[in-house]
Amino acid sequence: MADPANLFDGLRPVAEVAAADAAALDRLLAETNEPFVVRGLVTGWPLVAAGRVGAAETRAYLARFARDTDFTYAEGRRGVGERIFYDAAMAMNHQSRRARIAEIFAAMAADEGAPDAPLRYIASTDVPRFFPDLAETNPAPLGARDGMAATIWIGTATRVAAHCDAPDNLVCTAVGHRRFTLFPPDQFANLYPGPLDNTPGGRAISMVDFRAPDFARFPKFREALRHARTVVLAPGDALRIPSQWWHHVEALDRFNVMINYWWPTRAAWLADPHDALLMAILALRDLPAAERAHWRHVLDHYVFDPGEAVTAHIPKGARGILDPLTPETAGQLRAYLLRQLSR
């Protein structure tokens, strides 16, 4: 087992950059596909100011914006700790619950500081829907984007296993400190992803415990660490996480709040590539080896390396979905697939 302090201390830091305004930040986002940190980007938020006063003040501030409706949140078992993960039977070590925000905050306050306190975590909750007007007083620090979403994360100290997301992502830490450990997309196999269909949040997570990595069980994790980058965000700091970069997230204080801004990297009419992965498992993975080899070449030909020779022999106007997709042809293809899957 490794000493977690040594593990993180030896990693490459995430690059820090300066952005004086939203236009400067937008330029940085357009110029690089690498992660970076902007210190103090949202220090002017009233939410950050409330956090400086304390957890109770922050909860009171957020409660003023919250809708009078049930919120979904995760609640761990008492004494289990702050890691959101599987138990020994590969079931979740936490339960999904629903309650009004006042009830959730009261439970957090009652257990604050208790050594066996269960984790409580309101994860990835849509800001406009559940906290109307919060965005007006704590505005997004970047320019407008098609399809951009804002989500808020509120909770006790937690550890979220390494995972990746499809959209680009700007993380703004408002209350508490968070440590992020990031890995380029090509390191995913060295992170030992878990099940695809039994996950805490819809995406596979790394099975490695970053606090106590078992290098005998996960030897390739050493290689992943060679490519890792890490940073601790203070209140007001922002982190850009590019699409498909894996990230392990630790909320380090007793009460923590962050807001994420997500925007898609693909056209809105395209399907989720993750769905294609699941479909490939259903249709291709368990075929005989010779058939799999054939379909590998077919996919390279039509999908991964489609040169001009793919369509040069077909008259223009008759190439159908072999031409670049449009909203219309994407819709037709989606309808066809739905019919096929429903047979």
BELGIKA-V350207 format. One record per residue. N is the residue number from 0. PHI is phi in degrees with one decimal (999 if undefined). Layout:
<<N,PHI> <N,PHI>>
This chain:
<<0,999> <1,-106.9> <2,-72.8> <3,-61.4> <4,-62.7> <5,-65.7> <6,-57.4> <7,-78.0> <8,-64.3> <9,-88.2> <10,-89.1> <11,-67.5> <12,-75.1> <13,-67.8> <14,-63.0> <15,-106.4> <16,-130.7> <17,-112.1> <18,-142.9> <19,-74.2> <20,-156.2> <21,-62.0> <22,-64.0> <23,-65.9> <24,-65.2> <25,-60.8> <26,-63.9> <27,-61.9> <28,-64.6> <29,-79.0> <30,-84.9> <31,-139.3> <32,-107.7> <33,-104.2> <34,-70.7> <35,-154.9> <36,-116.7> <37,-117.5> <38,-71.7> <39,71.4> <40,-62.3> <41,-120.4> <42,-64.9> <43,-80.2> <44,-64.9> <45,-59.2> <46,-62.9> <47,-65.6> <48,-63.4> <49,-62.8> <50,-64.2> <51,-64.5> <52,-71.2> <53,151.5> <54,-64.3> <55,-62.1> <56,-64.6> <57,-64.3> <58,-63.9> <59,-64.9> <60,-64.0> <61,-65.6> <62,-61.9> <63,-67.7> <64,-96.8> <65,-71.8> <66,-70.1> <67,-84.2> <68,-151.6> <69,-73.5> <70,-108.7> <71,-87.0> <72,-147.6> <73,-97.7> <74,-131.0> <75,-83.1> <76,-83.8> <77,-60.9> <78,87.2> <79,-78.9> <80,107.6> <81,-100.4> <82,-81.6> <83,-88.5> <84,-160.3> <85,-95.3> <86,-92.9> <87,-62.7> <88,-93.4> <89,65.0> <90,-93.2> <91,-67.1> <92,-87.3> <93,-145.8> <94,-118.1> <95,-89.6> <96,-128.5> <97,-134.2> <98,-165.2> <99,-69.3> <100,-61.5> <101,-63.0> <102,-67.7> <103,-65.3> <104,-64.1> <105,-63.8> <106,-66.6> <107,-60.4> <108,-65.1> <109,-65.5> <110,-98.0> <111,-60.4> <112,91.4> <113,-71.2> <114,-65.0> <115,-106.8> <116,-59.6> <117,-75.7> <118,-68.1> <119,-135.3> <120,-147.4> <121,-91.2> <122,-106.4> <123,43.7> <124,-102.9> <125,-60.9> <126,-67.5> <127,-59.4> <128,-75.2> <129,-104.3> <130,-131.8> <131,-54.1> <132,78.5> <133,-63.2> <134,-68.9> <135,-70.7> <136,-90.1> <137,-129.5> <138,-72.0> <139,-61.6> <140,-88.0> <141,-133.2> <142,-70.9> <143,-67.2> <144,-140.7> <145,-63.5> <146,76.0> <147,-71.0> <148,-122.3> <149,-119.3> <150,-128.2> <151,-115.8> <152,-127.9> <153,-132.0> <154,-176.2> <155,-81.3> <156,-60.2> <157,-142.3> <158,-127.2> <159,-106.8> <160,-59.9> <161,-58.4> <162,-156.1> <163,-131.8> <164,-126.1> <165,-74.4> <166,-74.7> <167,-67.8> <168,-148.7> <169,-116.4> <170,-94.9> <171,-119.3> <172,-82.7> <173,-103.2> <174,-135.9> <175,81.9> <176,-109.0> <177,-133.2> <178,-103.9> <179,-111.8> <180,-121.8> <181,-114.8> <182,-136.0> <183,-61.6> <184,-55.7> <185,-73.5> <186,-96.2> <187,-59.3> <188,-66.7> <189,-73.6> <190,-96.3> <191,54.6> <192,-62.4> <193,-87.7> <194,-59.6> <195,-87.2> <196,-112.8> <197,-141.1> <198,-132.1> <199,-68.0> <200,-139.4> <201,96.6> <202,-128.1> <203,-61.5> <204,-119.7> <205,-65.7> <206,-86.9> <207,-82.7> <208,-84.9> <209,-68.3> <210,-75.8> <211,-148.3> <212,-66.1> <213,-93.7> <214,-73.6> <215,-71.1> <216,-82.1> <217,-125.2> <218,-64.2> <219,-71.8> <220,-63.0> <221,-60.7> <222,-66.6> <223,-58.7> <224,-64.5> <225,-64.0> <226,-104.6> <227,-75.0> <228,-134.9> <229,-138.8> <230,-159.2> <231,-106.5> <232,-91.9> <233,-96.1> <234,-53.7> <235,97.9> <236,-82.9> <237,-132.2> <238,-130.5> <239,-90.7> <240,-112.1> <241,-67.8> <242,-52.1> <243,74.2> <244,-77.0> <245,-75.6> <246,-147.1> <247,-102.4> <248,-127.1> <249,-123.0> <250,-87.2> <251,-93.9> <252,-105.2> <253,-67.8> <254,-140.5> <255,-142.4> <256,-139.7> <257,-141.3> <258,-123.2> <259,-108.8> <260,-116.8> <261,-117.2> <262,-144.7> <263,-72.1> <264,-101.8> <265,-127.8> <266,-61.1> <267,-62.4> <268,-86.2> <269,-79.5> <270,-78.4> <271,-75.5> <272,-57.3> <273,-61.6> <274,-65.0> <275,-65.9> <276,-59.8> <277,-64.1> <278,-65.6> <279,-65.7> <280,-63.2> <281,-65.3> <282,-101.0> <283,-120.0> <284,-58.8> <285,-96.3> <286,-71.7> <287,-57.5> <288,-56.4> <289,-63.8> <290,-69.6> <291,-61.7> <292,-61.8> <293,-60.4> <294,-69.7> <295,-60.4> <296,-66.4> <297,-62.2> <298,-65.5> <299,-60.1> <300,-65.2> <301,-95.2> <302,-117.4> <303,-90.2> <304,-143.6> <305,-82.3> <306,-81.3> <307,-62.2> <308,-64.5> <309,-62.9> <310,-122.5> <311,-58.0> <312,-88.1> <313,-104.1> <314,-58.9> <315,-62.2> <316,91.8> <317,-120.2> <318,-89.0> <319,54.5> <320,-75.9> <321,-75.2> <322,-74.6> <323,-52.2> <324,-67.5> <325,-118.2> <326,-55.0> <327,-70.5> <328,-69.3> <329,-64.3> <330,-64.6> <331,-63.9> <332,-66.2> <333,-61.1> <334,-62.5> <335,-62.3> <336,-64.1> <337,-62.7> <338,-64.4> <339,-64.7> <340,-73.1> <341,-90.8> <342,-69.2>>
